Amino acid sequence: MKKILIVSNSDTSKYFLDRVLETYISDNMYYIIEAKAKNYKDVNPSRFKFYEFDPTNFYKLSNLLKMDFTQIIVLMDDMLEMQYILKNIRTVRKTVRIIVLNKWSIENEDPNTVFINSDEILAQKLLNYLPNVPIIAQNIGMGEGEIMEVLVPFGSSFVYRHIGVIEQKDWRIVAIYRNKKLIFPNRRRMIQPNDLLLLMGEPAVLKSVYLAIKRELGQFPEPFGSNIYLYIDMNLLNLESAEKLVRRAMLIHEKLGKKLIIKIVNPGHIETIWKIKEYRSSEVIVDIEYAFENLKERFLSDIKTLHIGLVIVSKEHFRDEKSRQTLYEANVPVFKIADKALSSIKDVSIILGEDREIENISSTIFDASAQMGLNIELYNYLNEHQEEKEQVIEHFNNLSSIFSKSIKVVQGSENPIKALRKRDNFIQILSFSKSITESRLSSLLSTNSEKLYYKFDDYHQIFIPTQM
């Protein structure tokens, strides 16, 4: 049986002792030095022993410390008394673990003494009542934010998603609380509005997950970033093509209402540069890169430092395998602009494939399409993997009711690639998977719709990463 010593003479101690007496009666044996010990009459004497004496008295305290205490808790209102008690304890017991309620922000250098700052505890408790602030476990594990509790709002990007399709890298959903009941998660479990999720993982990762869960419609390209980045390689474009690319990027900039940074690399056409500079404003920045080396490093650095959430490139740029690899490493959505007019586009089209990665980016699809005023179409090829596809369709139908945005499901036995190529007024959206970075030759015999993205080389496409 472990012996615990509580040295108490504080306004806080009454509440603490009441909790110990009512809740924490266990295999521990409690020895309590309390000035008002007479007030505690109806207690179990085999578990609690009370003493009334001045704890700063070394002789009396040292006699009690002859017992082998596992832990000592000190709750005092007077700072000098607290310091005398600590000094007396350490004179007798050099290494016993001591927990001290610290009301004075005193610094502690003793590795076996834990100072608990009462102001910090109160501040954290009050913080938990603020909306949109993550609740983290303070006294469990490392207490650094590796355990977090998140309430899922009604318009969350996580609502009505199956847990099995949420990529949980360096973090996990370990429990769900719904209607005051504990639910253990499994792959087929669907997250509902107002679910309370218990998360575990790397603290920095959980902060990003928290933001993703709380994100609602109307924020794209958040949470990837807040600005748009048009990348123009003048080695690939002539004056006419560059001007068209800028005009279409300006249209996206106006639709999304985000700052646009136009990055020009390999500058060579002076006339083209001056034409592009005419678009400059407080919300449109033209940045010319005159260095011809380390373009990849400079690009990736811009993505981070400029808080880029959407990259716009030409179809010529996206054709290059190394360029696709660099865009993939940037881990932000990519809008590939083709030669077709952008202003006449009416729909975003998604081909349902063998896997369910599209479910991971579904909220981003709704968000982007809503801001650009586009309808959503799902193409379901009926000849393969119907169980998985039906679950994706169910997920999209649930999101359509949340976001008040209708979707159209096109089902048939005709290859959806052939069906879509008969049309002009759509943007294809795909998850930006590793397979897209591979050479086109390796995808010639594939049936994976993502690997066959190049079949829509002459169409506008948006590639969205599946993880942030």
Secondary structure, DSSP 8 states (H G I E B T S, - for coil): --EEEEEEESHHHHHHHHHHHHH--SS-EEEEEETTGGG--SS-TTTEEEE-S-TT-HHHHHHHTTS--SEEEEEES-HHHHHHHHHHHHHH-SS-EEEEEESS------TTEEEEEHHHHHHHHHHTTSTT--EE-SSSTTSSSSEEEEE--TT-TTTT-BGGGS--SSEEEEEEEETTEEE---TT-B--TT-EEEEEE-HHHHHHHHHHHH--SS-TTTTT-SEEEEEEETTT--HHHHHHHHHHHHHHHHHHT--EEEEEES---HHHHHHHHTT-SSSEEEEEE---S-HHHHHHHHHHHTTEEEEEEEHHHHHSHHHHHHHHHHTS-EEEE-SS-STT--EEEEE--SS-HHHHTHHHHHHHHHHTT-EEEEEEETTS-HHHHHHHHHHHHHHHHHTT--EEEEEESS-HHHHHTT--SEEEEEE--GGGGS-GGGGTT---TTTTGGGGTTS-EEEE-S--
